[in-house]
Amino acid sequence: MRSLLLQQGIPTSPQGFVDQYGRALIEVAAKAILFVVAFVVIYTVARFVLVRLVRGALDARGFDPKVVGLGGTVARALALFAALSLAATMAGFGTVLAAFATLLGALSLALGFAAQDLLANFAAGIFILKDDPFGIGDWIEWPSGDGTKSGVVQEIGLRVTKLKTFDNELITVPNSELADNAVTNPVADDQLRVPFTFGIGYEDDIEQAKEIIVEEAATVDRLKGEPEPDVILTELADSYVGLTARAHIDDPSRGKYVKALSAWVQAVKERFDAEGIDMPYPYTELTGGIDIENMSEADLAPADD
């Protein structure tokens, strides 16, 4: 065995082993210590500086707290990778660093192709939180593949937005669908206009009907006085004269809108009925006759069973 070790150039005594490999072991240990010390120092400083800079910049630009928190997490990840790279370079682990970078690049490319939709929704969520086109509790409408959808926003996440429909159903919408389409937010301002077209007969007094509509708007609690309700003639249809009335509600919501409109239309309908103003509906009148020619008495006689 001793002769075999000697043939391979391996020392057989402890002192010989130390003489041959001691310097290499010391160099490896020194590099490891240098790597650890450099990593701890660089990571501590980089994390402190980057996180403060990123969070401060996002806060100053009015980003949502969720985006600010995400920015801090990304800054910590960047500080970690920077510390690993610089510490490995300082310790002389260039080969390991190159292999690690190659592996990380390949992994990032694979994940990017596999999660395109996820990344698109993630980016859209950041823009929604930044641009603030709607908030929690807002009633919004947006186009979808099967028509226009609507709901009340319950939660805005970084990937999806949760809404509750007016049938009390909870739906989850990818953020990219809301970011890539025109979203209507009827309750974005302090006021919302409530329009409705009332139809009256051609023989009815237009000015009287206008006065009734405006007076009945004042009886609905949810309709405010300023701006004052107004009525304009907008349509001369086949069976009615169209009067479009407009009023406003404060601090609007979907529930307020529906209830205010319902109360207003019902009050006007009852007032029209009381004062003899017609609210006609479309109808079709058929006129003409049927001529019977060249038929004998036998043709007109009832058939025998």
C-alpha positions as CSV (number, residue, x, y, z in Angstrom):
1,M,0.0,0.0,0.0
2,R,2.8,2.4,0.9
3,S,4.6,1.7,-2.4
4,L,1.3,2.3,-4.3
5,L,0.8,5.7,-2.6
6,L,4.4,6.6,-3.3
7,Q,3.9,5.7,-7.0
8,Q,0.9,8.0,-7.1
9,G,2.8,10.9,-5.5
10,I,0.8,10.9,-2.4
11,P,2.7,11.5,0.9
12,T,2.5,8.7,3.4
13,S,3.4,10.7,6.5
14,P,1.3,13.5,8.1
15,Q,4.3,15.9,7.8
16,G,4.6,15.1,4.1
17,F,0.9,15.6,3.5
18,V,1.0,19.0,5.2
19,D,4.1,20.0,3.3
20,Q,2.5,19.1,0.0
21,Y,-1.1,20.2,0.5
22,G,-1.0,22.6,3.4
23,R,-0.5,25.7,1.2
24,A,-3.4,24.7,-1.0
25,L,-5.7,24.2,2.0
26,I,-4.7,27.5,3.5
27,E,-5.5,29.2,0.2
28,V,-8.9,27.6,-0.1
29,A,-9.7,28.5,3.5
30,A,-8.5,32.1,3.0
31,K,-10.7,32.4,-0.1
32,A,-13.7,30.9,1.8
33,I,-13.2,33.4,4.7
34,L,-12.8,36.3,2.2
35,F,-16.0,35.2,0.4
36,V,-18.0,35.0,3.5
37,V,-16.8,38.3,4.9
38,A,-17.2,40.1,1.6
39,F,-20.7,38.7,1.1
40,V,-21.9,39.7,4.6
41,V,-20.5,43.3,4.2
42,I,-21.6,43.9,0.7
43,Y,-25.1,42.4,1.2
44,T,-25.7,44.3,4.4
45,V,-24.7,47.6,2.8
46,A,-26.4,47.0,-0.5
47,R,-29.7,45.9,1.0
48,F,-29.8,48.9,3.3
49,V,-29.0,51.4,0.5
50,L,-31.1,49.8,-2.3
51,V,-34.2,49.1,-0.2
52,R,-34.3,52.6,1.1
53,L,-33.7,54.2,-2.3
54,V,-36.3,52.0,-4.1
55,R,-39.0,52.4,-1.4
56,G,-38.3,56.1,-1.1
57,A,-38.6,56.6,-4.9
58,L,-41.8,54.6,-5.2
59,D,-43.3,56.4,-2.2
60,A,-42.4,59.8,-3.7
61,R,-44.2,58.9,-6.9
62,G,-47.4,57.8,-5.2
63,F,-47.3,54.1,-5.8
64,D,-49.6,51.8,-4.0
65,P,-48.2,50.2,-0.8
66,K,-48.3,46.8,-2.4
67,V,-46.1,48.0,-5.2
68,V,-43.7,49.7,-2.7
69,G,-43.5,46.4,-0.8
70,L,-42.8,44.5,-4.0
71,G,-40.1,47.0,-4.9
72,G,-38.4,46.5,-1.5
73,T,-38.5,42.7,-2.1
74,V,-37.0,43.1,-5.6
75,A,-34.3,45.4,-4.1
76,R,-33.3,42.8,-1.5
77,A,-33.1,40.1,-4.2
78,L,-30.8,42.4,-6.3
79,A,-28.7,43.1,-3.3
80,L,-28.3,39.3,-2.7
81,F,-27.3,38.6,-6.3
82,A,-24.9,41.6,-6.3
83,A,-23.3,40.5,-3.0
84,L,-22.8,36.9,-4.3
85,S,-21.3,38.1,-7.6
86,L,-18.9,40.6,-6.0
87,A,-17.9,38.3,-3.2
88,A,-17.2,35.4,-5.6
89,T,-15.1,37.7,-7.8
90,M,-13.1,39.1,-4.9
91,A,-12.5,35.5,-3.6
92,G,-11.3,34.3,-7.0
93,F,-14.2,32.0,-7.7
94,G,-14.6,33.2,-11.3
95,T,-15.3,29.7,-12.7
96,V,-18.1,29.1,-10.2
97,L,-19.5,32.5,-10.9
98,A,-19.6,32.0,-14.6
99,A,-21.3,28.6,-14.3
100,F,-23.8,30.1,-11.9
101,A,-24.6,33.0,-14.3
102,T,-25.1,30.6,-17.2
103,L,-27.4,28.4,-15.2
104,L,-29.4,31.4,-13.9
105,G,-29.7,32.8,-17.5
106,A,-31.0,29.6,-18.9
107,L,-33.4,29.2,-16.0
108,S,-34.7,32.8,-16.4
109,L,-35.3,32.2,-20.1
110,A,-37.2,29.0,-19.5
111,L,-39.4,30.6,-16.8
112,G,-40.0,33.6,-19.0
113,F,-41.4,31.5,-21.8
114,A,-43.5,29.4,-19.5
115,A,-45.0,32.3,-17.6
116,Q,-45.7,34.9,-20.2
117,D,-49.4,35.3,-19.2
118,L,-48.4,35.4,-15.5
119,L,-45.8,38.1,-16.1
120,A,-48.2,40.1,-18.3
121,N,-50.9,40.1,-15.5
122,F,-48.2,40.9,-13.0
123,A,-47.1,44.0,-15.0
124,A,-50.7,45.0,-15.6
125,G,-51.4,44.8,-11.9
126,I,-48.5,47.2,-11.1
127,F,-49.8,49.7,-13.7
128,I,-53.4,49.4,-12.3
129,L,-52.1,50.1,-8.8
130,K,-50.0,53.0,-10.0
131,D,-52.5,54.7,-12.4
132,D,-55.4,54.1,-10.0
133,P,-58.3,54.0,-12.6
134,F,-60.5,52.4,-10.0
135,G,-60.4,51.6,-6.3
136,I,-61.9,49.2,-3.8
137,G,-65.7,49.6,-3.7
138,D,-66.0,51.2,-7.2
139,W,-68.6,50.0,-9.7
140,I,-66.8,49.5,-13.0
141,E,-67.7,48.2,-16.5
142,W,-65.4,46.7,-19.1
143,P,-65.7,44.9,-22.5
144,S,-65.3,41.2,-22.5
145,G,-65.5,38.5,-25.2
146,D,-69.2,37.8,-24.5
147,G,-70.2,41.4,-24.1
148,T,-69.9,44.1,-21.4
149,K,-69.3,43.0,-17.8
150,S,-69.8,45.0,-14.7
151,G,-69.2,44.6,-11.0
152,V,-68.0,46.2,-7.7
153,V,-64.3,45.9,-7.0
154,Q,-63.5,43.8,-3.9
155,E,-59.7,43.4,-4.1
156,I,-56.9,44.6,-6.4
157,G,-54.0,42.1,-6.5
158,L,-50.7,42.1,-8.4
159,R,-52.0,39.3,-10.7
160,V,-55.9,39.4,-10.6
161,T,-58.7,41.7,-9.5
162,K,-61.7,40.3,-7.7
163,L,-65.1,41.8,-8.3
164,K,-68.6,41.1,-7.1
165,T,-71.4,41.2,-9.7
166,F,-74.9,42.6,-9.0
167,D,-76.1,39.0,-8.8
168,N,-73.7,38.6,-5.8
169,E,-71.3,36.4,-7.7
170,L,-67.6,36.8,-7.1
171,I,-65.5,36.8,-10.3
172,T,-61.7,36.9,-10.7
173,V,-60.5,38.9,-13.7
174,P,-56.9,38.8,-14.9
175,N,-55.3,42.2,-14.6
176,S,-54.2,42.2,-18.3
177,E,-57.9,42.1,-19.3
178,L,-58.6,45.3,-17.4
179,A,-55.4,47.0,-18.4
180,D,-55.7,46.3,-22.1
181,N,-59.4,47.4,-22.4
182,A,-61.3,50.6,-21.9
183,V,-62.7,50.5,-18.3
184,T,-65.7,52.7,-17.4
185,N,-65.8,53.9,-13.8
186,P,-69.2,55.7,-13.4
187,V,-68.5,56.5,-9.7
188,A,-65.0,58.0,-10.1
189,D,-66.3,61.6,-9.4
190,D,-68.3,63.0,-6.6
191,Q,-71.4,63.2,-8.8
192,L,-73.1,60.9,-11.3
193,R,-75.8,62.0,-13.8
194,V,-79.0,59.9,-13.9
195,P,-80.6,60.1,-17.4
196,F,-83.9,58.7,-18.5
197,T,-86.1,59.2,-21.5
198,F,-89.9,59.6,-20.8
199,G,-92.3,59.0,-23.7
200,I,-95.5,61.0,-23.9
201,G,-98.3,61.1,-26.5
202,Y,-98.3,63.6,-29.4
203,E,-101.5,65.2,-28.1
204,D,-100.0,65.8,-24.6
205,D,-98.7,69.1,-23.3
206,I,-94.9,69.0,-23.5
207,E,-94.3,71.9,-21.1
208,Q,-96.6,70.3,-18.5
209,A,-94.8,67.0,-18.8
210,K,-91.4,68.7,-18.3
211,E,-92.6,70.5,-15.2
212,I,-93.9,67.2,-13.7
213,I,-90.6,65.4,-14.4
214,V,-88.6,68.2,-12.7
215,E,-91.0,68.4,-9.7
216,E,-91.0,64.7,-9.1
217,A,-87.2,64.6,-9.2
218,A,-87.2,67.0,-6.2
219,T,-89.2,64.4,-4.2
220,V,-86.5,61.7,-4.5
221,D,-84.1,61.9,-1.6
222,R,-81.1,60.5,-3.4
223,L,-81.4,63.1,-6.3
224,K,-79.6,66.4,-5.3
225,G,-80.8,69.9,-6.2
226,E,-77.5,71.1,-7.8
227,P,-77.1,71.0,-10.7
228,E,-80.9,71.3,-11.1
229,P,-82.7,68.6,-13.0
230,D,-83.5,69.5,-16.6
231,V,-85.6,68.0,-19.4
232,I,-85.0,68.4,-23.2
233,L,-87.0,67.0,-26.2
234,T,-84.8,64.5,-27.9
235,E,-87.0,62.3,-30.0
236,L,-90.1,62.2,-32.2
237,A,-90.7,58.5,-32.5
238,D,-93.5,56.7,-34.3
239,S,-95.8,56.5,-31.2
240,Y,-94.4,58.9,-28.7
241,V,-92.5,62.2,-28.0
242,G,-89.2,61.5,-26.2
243,L,-88.3,63.8,-23.3
244,T,-84.8,63.1,-21.9
245,A,-84.5,64.1,-18.2
246,R,-81.2,64.4,-16.3
247,A,-80.6,64.7,-12.6
248,H,-77.5,64.0,-10.4
249,I,-76.7,62.0,-7.2
250,D,-73.9,62.7,-4.8
251,D,-71.4,60.1,-3.6
252,P,-72.7,57.7,-6.3
253,S,-72.8,53.9,-6.2
254,R,-74.5,51.2,-8.2
255,G,-77.2,50.8,-5.5
256,K,-77.9,54.5,-5.2
257,Y,-78.1,54.8,-9.0
258,V,-80.6,52.0,-9.4
259,K,-82.8,53.1,-6.5
260,A,-82.8,56.7,-7.4
261,L,-83.8,56.0,-11.0
262,S,-86.5,53.6,-10.0
263,A,-88.1,56.0,-7.5
264,W,-88.0,58.8,-10.0
265,V,-89.5,56.9,-12.9
266,Q,-92.3,55.5,-10.6
267,A,-93.1,59.0,-9.2
268,V,-93.3,60.4,-12.8
269,K,-95.5,57.5,-14.0
270,E,-98.0,57.9,-11.1
271,R,-98.1,61.7,-11.7
272,F,-98.7,61.3,-15.4
273,D,-101.5,58.9,-14.7
274,A,-103.1,61.3,-12.3
275,E,-102.9,64.3,-14.7
276,G,-104.0,62.4,-17.8
277,I,-100.7,62.4,-19.6
278,D,-100.3,59.4,-21.8
279,M,-97.2,57.2,-21.9
280,P,-97.9,55.3,-25.1
281,Y,-96.2,52.1,-26.2
282,P,-95.5,51.1,-29.8
283,Y,-98.3,49.4,-31.7
284,T,-99.0,48.3,-35.2
285,E,-102.3,48.8,-37.0
286,L,-103.1,46.6,-40.0
287,T,-105.7,47.9,-42.5
288,G,-107.1,46.4,-45.7
289,G,-109.4,43.7,-46.8
290,I,-109.7,40.3,-48.5
291,D,-111.4,39.8,-51.9
292,I,-112.8,36.5,-52.9
293,E,-113.3,36.0,-56.6
294,N,-114.3,33.1,-59.0
295,M,-115.7,30.9,-56.3
296,S,-118.9,28.8,-56.8
297,E,-121.6,28.1,-54.2
298,A,-120.3,24.5,-54.0
299,D,-116.8,25.9,-53.0
300,L,-118.4,28.0,-50.3
301,A,-120.6,25.2,-48.8
302,P,-119.3,23.6,-45.6
303,A,-117.5,20.3,-46.2
304,D,-119.2,17.1,-45.0
305,D,-117.5,15.3,-42.1
